[in-house]
Amino acid sequence: MRLTADANRFGLFAFMAAVLMVAAVSTAEEDIVAIRQADMKAMAAAAKTISGMFKDSTTYKASEFKWAADTIRDKSGGVLSAHFASAADSRQSKAGPNILNERDRFDRIANDLRDYAVALDAAAQKNPGPMTAGMRMKPGEAMGGGPFGTHIRNEHELSAMPAEHAFHLMLQTCTTCHTRFRME
C-alpha cells in the first residue's frame, strides 16, 4: 500500500512539474515576442524622428538624430537576430516561419540595418550644428535599388554617401525584411 501511495504522489508531482514547465516555456515565448515587438516599435519611433528631421531640416538636432540612430543600431544586428533565434509559436507573433529556414539572409538584413544606423550616427557626429547640404540627397540622385535592391557592403562607400541616402537604404532594408519574413 505504501508503495502505491508513493507512486501516486510521484505521478502527481511529475504531472505538476510538466504543467509548470509547459507554462514557463509558453510564458518565455510570449516574453520574447513582447520584447521584440517593443524593440520594433522603438526602432519605428526612432526612424520617424529621423524622417521628421529630413522633412523639415530646421528641426534637426544632432543629439536627437544620434539618439535615434543609436536606438536602431542597438536593437538591430545581433540583437535583432537573437530575438528570432527559435520559432515562436505565439498568436502574438507576426514572424514568418521562414526566418529559421533563411537564417543567413535574415542575419544579413539585420546586420545591414545596423550598418545603416551606424552611418547615420556618424553623420550626426560630423554635423553637430544645423543639418548641412552634405547630409541631404541631391535632386535626381539614385536611391539604390528598391526593396530587393542593392546593399552597400563597402564601409567607405557607406560613410561617403549623404545621410539621407543611408536613411532611405535603411528604410528599404526594413521593407525587405517585413516583405520576406513578416506574416500579415
TORSEMI-75734 format. One record per residue: residue number from 1; residue in one letter; chain; y, z negated, x of N, C-alpha, C in turn. Coordinates in steps of 0.05 Angstrom, whole numbers, plus 5000, padded with zeros to 4 digits. Each point is the difference from the previous one (the first is absolute). Layout:
% TORSEMI-75734
{pt NUM, A, A, {Y, Z, X}, {Y, Z, X}, {Y, Z, X}};
...
END
This chain:
% TORSEMI-75734
{pt 1, M, A, {4976, 5000, 5016}, {5024, 5000, 4984}, {5025, 5000, 5017}};
{pt 2, R, A, {4999, 4984, 5021}, {5024, 4998, 5017}, {5006, 5027, 5013}};
{pt 3, L, A, {4980, 5014, 5008}, {5004, 5026, 5013}, {5013, 5020, 4980}};
{pt 4, T, A, {4992, 4999, 4976}, {5011, 5019, 4980}, {5029, 4993, 4994}};
{pt 5, A, A, {5007, 4975, 4999}, {5028, 4992, 4995}, {5017, 5008, 5024}};
{pt 6, D, A, {4990, 4996, 5025}, {5015, 5009, 5023}, {5003, 5030, 5001}};
{pt 7, A, A, {4979, 5015, 4992}, {5002, 5029, 5000}, {5020, 5009, 4979}};
{pt 8, N, A, {5001, 4987, 4977}, {5019, 5007, 4979}, {5029, 4995, 5010}};
{pt 9, R, A, {5004, 4977, 5014}, {5026, 4994, 5011}, {5008, 5021, 5021}};
{pt 10, F, A, {4981, 5007, 5017}, {5006, 5020, 5021}, {5006, 5027, 4987}};
{pt 11, G, A, {4985, 5007, 4979}, {5005, 5025, 4986}, {5028, 5001, 4987}};
{pt 12, L, A, {5007, 4977, 4988}, {5027, 4997, 4988}, {5022, 5002, 5022}};
{pt 13, F, A, {4995, 4986, 5022}, {5019, 5001, 5022}, {5003, 5029, 5011}};
{pt 14, A, A, {4978, 5014, 5004}, {5000, 5027, 5010}, {5015, 5019, 4981}};
{pt 15, F, A, {4995, 4996, 4974}, {5014, 5016, 4980}, {5030, 4995, 5001}};
{pt 16, M, A, {5008, 4975, 5001}, {5029, 4993, 5001}, {5013, 5011, 5025}};
{pt 17, A, A, {4986, 4998, 5022}, {5010, 5011, 5026}, {5004, 5030, 4997}};
{pt 18, A, A, {4982, 5014, 4988}, {5002, 5029, 4996}, {5024, 5007, 4983}};
{pt 19, V, A, {5003, 4985, 4978}, {5023, 5005, 4982}, {5026, 4996, 5015}};
{pt 20, L, A, {5002, 4979, 5016}, {5025, 4994, 5015}, {5005, 5022, 5021}};
{pt 21, M, A, {4979, 5010, 5013}, {5003, 5021, 5020}, {5010, 5025, 4987}};
{pt 22, V, A, {4990, 5008, 4977}, {5009, 5024, 4986}, {5029, 4996, 4992}};
{pt 23, A, A, {5007, 4977, 4990}, {5027, 4995, 4992}, {5019, 5001, 5024}};
{pt 24, A, A, {4992, 4990, 5023}, {5016, 5001, 5024}, {5004, 5028, 5010}};
{pt 25, V, A, {4979, 5016, 4999}, {5003, 5028, 5009}, {5018, 5015, 4981}};
{pt 26, S, A, {4997, 4996, 4974}, {5017, 5013, 4980}, {5029, 4992, 5004}};
{pt 27, T, A, {5005, 4975, 5005}, {5027, 4990, 5005}, {5012, 5012, 5025}};
{pt 28, A, A, {4984, 5001, 5021}, {5009, 5011, 5026}, {5007, 5030, 4996}};
{pt 29, E, A, {4984, 5015, 4985}, {5007, 5028, 4995}, {5026, 5003, 4985}};
{pt 30, E, A, {5003, 4983, 4980}, {5025, 5001, 4985}, {5024, 4991, 5017}};
{pt 31, D, A, {4996, 4981, 5018}, {5021, 4991, 5018}, {5009, 5023, 5018}};
{pt 32, I, A, {4981, 5015, 5012}, {5008, 5021, 5018}, {5014, 5022, 4984}};
{pt 33, V, A, {4991, 5005, 4976}, {5014, 5020, 4983}, {5029, 4991, 4995}};
{pt 34, A, A, {5003, 4975, 4993}, {5027, 4989, 4995}, {5017, 5001, 5025}};
{pt 35, I, A, {4989, 4994, 5023}, {5015, 5001, 5025}, {5008, 5029, 5007}};
{pt 36, R, A, {4982, 5018, 4998}, {5007, 5028, 5007}, {5020, 5012, 4980}};
{pt 37, Q, A, {4997, 4992, 4974}, {5020, 5009, 4980}, {5028, 4989, 5006}};
{pt 38, A, A, {5001, 4975, 5009}, {5025, 4988, 5007}, {5012, 5014, 5025}};
{pt 39, D, A, {4983, 5006, 5019}, {5010, 5015, 5024}, {5010, 5027, 4992}};
{pt 40, M, A, {4986, 5014, 4982}, {5009, 5027, 4992}, {5027, 4998, 4985}};
{pt 41, K, A, {5003, 4979, 4984}, {5026, 4997, 4986}, {5022, 4994, 5020}};
{pt 42, A, A, {4994, 4984, 5020}, {5020, 4994, 5021}, {5008, 5025, 5015}};
{pt 43, M, A, {4980, 5017, 5007}, {5006, 5025, 5014}, {5016, 5018, 4982}};
{pt 44, A, A, {4994, 5002, 4974}, {5015, 5016, 4981}, {5029, 4991, 4998}};
{pt 45, A, A, {5004, 4974, 4999}, {5027, 4989, 4998}, {5015, 5006, 5026}};
{pt 46, A, A, {4987, 4998, 5023}, {5012, 5006, 5026}, {5008, 5029, 5001}};
{pt 47, A, A, {4982, 5018, 4991}, {5006, 5029, 5000}, {5024, 5005, 4981}};
{pt 48, K, A, {5002, 4986, 4978}, {5022, 5004, 4981}, {5026, 4991, 5014}};
{pt 49, T, A, {4999, 4979, 5015}, {5024, 4991, 5015}, {5010, 5022, 5019}};
{pt 50, I, A, {4981, 5011, 5015}, {5008, 5021, 5020}, {5010, 5024, 4985}};
{pt 51, S, A, {4986, 5008, 4978}, {5008, 5023, 4985}, {5029, 4997, 4989}};
{pt 52, G, A, {5006, 4977, 4991}, {5027, 4995, 4990}, {5022, 5003, 5021}};
{pt 53, M, A, {4993, 4993, 5025}, {5019, 5003, 5022}, {5004, 5030, 5007}};
{pt 54, F, A, {4979, 5015, 4998}, {5002, 5029, 5005}, {5015, 5014, 4977}};
{pt 55, K, A, {4997, 4990, 4976}, {5015, 5011, 4977}, {5030, 4995, 5002}};
{pt 56, D, A, {5006, 4976, 5009}, {5028, 4992, 5003}, {5003, 4986, 5027}};
{pt 57, S, A, {5008, 5016, 5020}, {5000, 4990, 5027}, {5021, 4978, 5004}};
{pt 58, T, A, {5018, 4996, 4982}, {5019, 4978, 5003}, {4987, 4973, 4995}};
{pt 59, T, A, {4976, 5000, 4988}, {4985, 4975, 4996}, {4982, 4993, 5024}};
{pt 60, Y, A, {5000, 5017, 5020}, {4983, 4995, 5023}, {5007, 4975, 5015}};
{pt 61, K, A, {4981, 4983, 5004}, {5002, 4976, 5017}, {4976, 5000, 5018}};
{pt 62, A, A, {5005, 5002, 5026}, {4978, 5002, 5019}, {4980, 4978, 4997}};
{pt 63, S, A, {5009, 4976, 4995}, {4981, 4977, 4998}, {4982, 5003, 4975}};
{pt 64, E, A, {5010, 5009, 4978}, {4984, 5004, 4976}, {4981, 5024, 5003}};
{pt 65, F, A, {5010, 5021, 5012}, {4984, 5024, 5006}, {4977, 4992, 5018}};
{pt 66, K, A, {5006, 4985, 5021}, {4979, 4991, 5019}, {4980, 4981, 4985}};
{pt 67, W, A, {5010, 4982, 4984}, {4982, 4982, 4985}, {4981, 5016, 4983}};
{pt 68, A, A, {5011, 5020, 4986}, {4983, 5017, 4982}, {4979, 5015, 5017}};
{pt 69, A, A, {5008, 5012, 5022}, {4982, 5014, 5018}, {4978, 4981, 5010}};
{pt 70, D, A, {5009, 4976, 5008}, {4981, 4981, 5011}, {4980, 4990, 4979}};
{pt 71, T, A, {5009, 4998, 4975}, {4983, 4992, 4978}, {4977, 5020, 4998}};
{pt 72, I, A, {5008, 5026, 5000}, {4979, 5021, 4998}, {4982, 5000, 5025}};
{pt 73, R, A, {5012, 4997, 5023}, {4985, 5000, 5025}, {4979, 4977, 4999}};
{pt 74, D, A, {5009, 4976, 4991}, {4982, 4977, 5001}, {4978, 5001, 4979}};
{pt 75, K, A, {5003, 5016, 4979}, {4980, 5001, 4979}, {4984, 5026, 5000}};
{pt 76, S, A, {5004, 5016, 5021}, {4985, 5025, 5002}, {4982, 4999, 5025}};
{pt 77, G, A, {4991, 5023, 5009}, {4982, 5000, 5023}, {4975, 4984, 4996}};
{pt 78, G, A, {4993, 4984, 5019}, {4975, 4984, 4999}, {5000, 4980, 4977}};
{pt 79, V, A, {5023, 4989, 4992}, {5001, 4981, 4978}, {4992, 5014, 4974}};
{pt 80, L, A, {5011, 5024, 4996}, {4994, 5015, 4976}, {4970, 5008, 5000}};
{pt 81, S, A, {4991, 5009, 5022}, {4971, 5008, 5002}, {4982, 4976, 4994}};
{pt 82, A, A, {5007, 4976, 5010}, {4983, 4976, 4996}, {4999, 4993, 4971}};
{pt 83, H, A, {5022, 5005, 4985}, {4999, 4994, 4971}, {4980, 5017, 4985}};
{pt 84, F, A, {4991, 5022, 5012}, {4981, 5017, 4987}, {4974, 5002, 5016}};
{pt 85, A, A, {4993, 4979, 5014}, {4976, 4999, 5017}, {4974, 5001, 4985}};
{pt 86, S, A, {5000, 4992, 4975}, {4976, 5001, 4984}, {5007, 5009, 4972}};
{pt 87, A, A, {4980, 5008, 4985}, {5005, 5009, 4973}, {5007, 4976, 4982}};
{pt 88, A, A, {5022, 5002, 4987}, {5008, 4979, 4981}, {4993, 5010, 4973}};
{pt 89, D, A, {4981, 4987, 4988}, {4991, 5008, 4973}, {5014, 4982, 4980}};
{pt 90, S, A, {5026, 5005, 4999}, {5017, 4984, 4982}, {5014, 5018, 4981}};
{pt 91, R, A, {5003, 4992, 4975}, {5014, 5016, 4981}, {5029, 5002, 5006}};
{pt 92, Q, A, {5011, 4981, 5016}, {5028, 5001, 5008}, {5005, 5021, 5021}};
{pt 93, S, A, {4980, 5008, 5015}, {5003, 5019, 5022}, {5003, 5029, 4990}};
{pt 94, K, A, {5019, 5014, 5013}, {5003, 5029, 4994}, {4990, 5016, 5024}};
{pt 95, A, A, {4987, 4986, 5019}, {4990, 5014, 5024}, {4975, 5016, 4994}};
{pt 96, G, A, {5000, 5024, 5010}, {4977, 5018, 4996}, {4977, 4992, 5017}};
{pt 97, P, A, {4976, 5006, 4992}, {4976, 4993, 5016}, {4997, 5017, 5025}};
{pt 98, N, A, {5015, 5022, 5002}, {4998, 5018, 5023}, {5014, 4989, 5025}};
{pt 99, I, A, {5014, 4978, 4998}, {5012, 4988, 5024}, {4979, 4993, 5021}};
{pt 100, L, A, {4978, 4988, 4991}, {4979, 4993, 5019}, {4986, 5024, 5011}};
{pt 101, N, A, {4997, 5021, 4984}, {4987, 5025, 5010}, {5018, 5016, 5019}};
{pt 102, E, A, {5026, 4997, 4997}, {5019, 5014, 5016}, {5017, 4981, 5017}};
{pt 103, R, A, {4986, 4981, 5012}, {5013, 4978, 5014}, {5019, 5010, 5022}};
{pt 104, D, A, {4991, 5019, 5016}, {5017, 5010, 5022}, {5026, 5012, 4989}};
{pt 105, R, A, {4998, 5016, 4979}, {5024, 5012, 4989}, {5018, 4979, 4988}};
{pt 106, F, A, {4989, 4981, 4986}, {5017, 4978, 4989}, {5014, 4985, 5022}};
{pt 107, D, A, {4986, 4993, 5021}, {5012, 4985, 5022}, {5022, 5016, 5014}};
{pt 108, R, A, {4996, 5027, 5003}, {5020, 5017, 5012}, {5026, 5000, 4983}};
{pt 109, I, A, {4996, 5001, 4974}, {5023, 5000, 4982}, {5015, 4973, 5002}};
{pt 110, A, A, {4985, 4978, 5000}, {5012, 4974, 5002}, {5015, 4997, 5027}};
{pt 111, N, A, {4989, 5011, 5021}, {5014, 4999, 5026}, {5024, 5019, 5001}};
{pt 112, D, A, {4999, 5023, 4987}, {5023, 5018, 4998}, {5023, 4985, 4986}};
{pt 113, L, A, {4994, 4986, 4978}, {5020, 4985, 4986}, {5013, 4980, 5018}};
{pt 114, R, A, {4984, 4986, 5016}, {5011, 4980, 5019}, {5018, 5015, 5021}};
{pt 115, D, A, {4991, 5022, 5010}, {5016, 5015, 5020}, {5027, 5009, 4990}};
{pt 116, Y, A, {5001, 5010, 4975}, {5025, 5008, 4989}, {5019, 4976, 4996}};
{pt 117, A, A, {4988, 4977, 4992}, {5016, 4976, 4997}, {5011, 4990, 5027}};
{pt 118, V, A, {4984, 5003, 5021}, {5010, 4993, 5027}, {5023, 5017, 5008}};
{pt 119, A, A, {4999, 5026, 4993}, {5022, 5019, 5006}, {5025, 4992, 4985}};
{pt 120, L, A, {4997, 4991, 4975}, {5023, 4991, 4984}, {5012, 4975, 5012}};
{pt 121, D, A, {4983, 4982, 5009}, {5010, 4975, 5013}, {5016, 5008, 5024}};
{pt 122, A, A, {4990, 5018, 5017}, {5014, 5009, 5024}, {5027, 5012, 4993}};
{pt 123, A, A, {5001, 5015, 4978}, {5026, 5012, 4992}, {5020, 4979, 4992}};
{pt 124, A, A, {4991, 4979, 4987}, {5018, 4978, 4992}, {5011, 4986, 5025}};
{pt 125, Q, A, {4983, 4997, 5020}, {5008, 4987, 5025}, {5020, 5017, 5015}};
{pt 126, K, A, {4997, 5026, 4999}, {5018, 5019, 5014}, {5026, 5003, 4985}};
{pt 127, N, A, {5001, 4993, 4975}, {5024, 5004, 4983}, {5008, 4975, 4986}};
{pt 128, P, A, {5011, 4981, 5015}, {5007, 4974, 4988}, {5025, 5000, 4982}};
{pt 129, G, A, {5016, 5021, 5003}, {5024, 5002, 4984}, {4994, 5016, 4975}};
{pt 130, P, A, {5019, 5017, 4992}, {4996, 5017, 4977}, {4978, 5021, 5005}};
{pt 131, M, A, {4989, 5011, 4979}, {4979, 5021, 5002}, {5013, 5024, 5014}};
{pt 132, T, A, {4988, 5009, 5021}, {5011, 5023, 5015}, {4989, 5026, 4989}};
{pt 133, A, A, {5013, 5022, 5007}, {4990, 5027, 4993}, {4973, 5005, 5013}};
{pt 134, G, A, {4995, 4988, 5023}, {4975, 5004, 5014}, {4976, 4988, 4985}};
{pt 135, M, A, {5005, 4982, 4982}, {4979, 4988, 4983}, {4993, 5018, 4977}};
{pt 136, R, A, {5018, 5018, 4993}, {4997, 5017, 4976}, {4987, 5027, 5006}};
{pt 137, M, A, {4986, 5011, 4981}, {4989, 5027, 5003}, {5023, 5019, 4997}};
{pt 138, K, A, {4998, 5022, 5013}, {5020, 5021, 4998}, {4993, 5018, 4976}};
{pt 139, P, A, {5020, 5012, 4987}, {4994, 5018, 4977}, {4981, 5022, 5010}};
{pt 140, G, A, {4980, 5006, 4984}, {4981, 5021, 5007}, {4979, 4992, 5020}};
{pt 141, E, A, {5001, 4975, 5010}, {4979, 4992, 5019}, {4973, 4997, 4987}};
{pt 142, A, A, {4980, 5011, 5012}, {4973, 4998, 4989}, {4991, 4971, 4999}};
{pt 143, M, A, {4986, 4993, 4978}, {4992, 4972, 4998}, {4972, 4995, 5010}};
{pt 144, G, A, {4984, 5020, 5003}, {4974, 4996, 5013}, {4975, 5000, 4984}};
{pt 145, G, A, {4997, 5016, 4980}, {4973, 5005, 4992}, {4989, 4990, 4974}};
{pt 146, G, A, {5014, 4986, 4983}, {4989, 4992, 4974}, {4980, 4977, 5002}};
{pt 147, P, A, {4988, 4993, 4978}, {4983, 4976, 4999}, {4974, 5003, 5017}};
{pt 148, F, A, {4992, 5024, 5006}, {4976, 5003, 5017}, {5007, 5014, 5026}};
{pt 149, G, A, {5025, 4998, 5007}, {5011, 5015, 5023}, {4997, 4986, 5027}};
{pt 150, T, A, {5017, 5008, 5017}, {4999, 4992, 5028}, {5007, 4970, 5003}};
{pt 151, H, A, {4988, 4989, 5020}, {5007, 4973, 5008}, {5008, 5000, 5029}};
{pt 152, I, A, {5021, 4986, 5006}, {5010, 5000, 5027}, {4983, 4980, 5016}};
{pt 153, R, A, {4987, 5010, 5020}, {4982, 4984, 5017}, {5014, 4993, 5027}};
{pt 154, N, A, {5020, 5015, 5007}, {5013, 4997, 5025}, {5023, 4980, 4997}};
{pt 155, E, A, {4998, 4978, 5014}, {5020, 4978, 4997}, {5028, 5010, 5008}};
{pt 156, H, A, {5002, 5017, 5020}, {5026, 5010, 5008}, {5012, 5017, 4978}};
{pt 157, E, A, {4984, 5018, 4988}, {5010, 5017, 4978}, {5009, 4983, 4976}};
{pt 158, L, A, {4985, 4979, 4995}, {5007, 4982, 4978}, {5026, 4986, 5005}};
{pt 159, S, A, {5004, 4990, 5024}, {5024, 4985, 5006}, {5024, 5018, 5002}};
{pt 160, A, A, {4996, 5027, 5004}, {5022, 5018, 5003}, {5010, 5011, 4973}};
{pt 161, M, A, {4984, 4997, 4979}, {5008, 5011, 4974}, {5019, 4980, 4986}};
{pt 162, P, A, {5017, 5011, 4982}, {5017, 4982, 4984}, {4984, 4980, 4984}};
{pt 163, A, A, {5011, 4976, 4997}, {4986, 4979, 4985}, {4994, 5009, 4971}};
{pt 164, E, A, {5017, 5016, 4988}, {4995, 5009, 4973}, {4976, 5018, 4999}};
{pt 165, H, A, {4995, 5016, 5021}, {4976, 5017, 5001}, {4975, 4982, 5002}};
{pt 166, A, A, {5001, 4980, 5018}, {4978, 4981, 5003}, {4994, 4986, 4973}};
{pt 167, F, A, {5022, 4994, 4986}, {4997, 4987, 4974}, {4985, 5018, 4980}};
{pt 168, H, A, {5008, 5026, 4999}, {4987, 5019, 4982}, {4971, 5003, 5007}};
{pt 169, L, A, {4994, 5001, 5026}, {4972, 5002, 5009}, {4984, 4975, 4992}};
{pt 170, M, A, {5013, 4977, 5001}, {4988, 4975, 4992}, {4993, 5001, 4970}};
{pt 171, L, A, {5019, 5010, 4984}, {4995, 5002, 4971}, {4978, 5020, 4994}};
{pt 172, Q, A, {4999, 5022, 5015}, {4978, 5019, 4997}, {4973, 4987, 5007}};
{pt 173, T, A, {5001, 4982, 5019}, {4975, 4986, 5008}, {4991, 4983, 4977}};
{pt 174, C, A, {5018, 4986, 4987}, {4993, 4984, 4976}, {4988, 5017, 4978}};
{pt 175, T, A, {5013, 5023, 4996}, {4990, 5019, 4979}, {4972, 5010, 5007}};
{pt 176, T, A, {4996, 5007, 5025}, {4974, 5009, 5009}, {4979, 4979, 4994}};
{pt 177, C, A, {5005, 4976, 5008}, {4981, 4978, 4996}, {4994, 4996, 4971}};
{pt 178, H, A, {5021, 4998, 4984}, {4996, 4995, 4971}, {4985, 5023, 4987}};
{pt 179, T, A, {5007, 5024, 5008}, {4986, 5024, 4988}, {4970, 4999, 5007}};
{pt 180, R, A, {4994, 4993, 5025}, {4973, 5002, 5009}, {4983, 4975, 4992}};
{pt 181, F, A, {5012, 4977, 5001}, {4984, 4975, 4999}, {5007, 4982, 4976}};
{pt 182, R, A, {5017, 5007, 4983}, {5007, 4983, 4977}, {4990, 5011, 4974}};
{pt 183, M, A, {4987, 4984, 4984}, {4992, 5008, 4974}, {5022, 4994, 4980}};
{pt 184, E, A, {5003, 5017, 4981}, {5020, 4995, 4979}, {4987, 4992, 4974}};
END
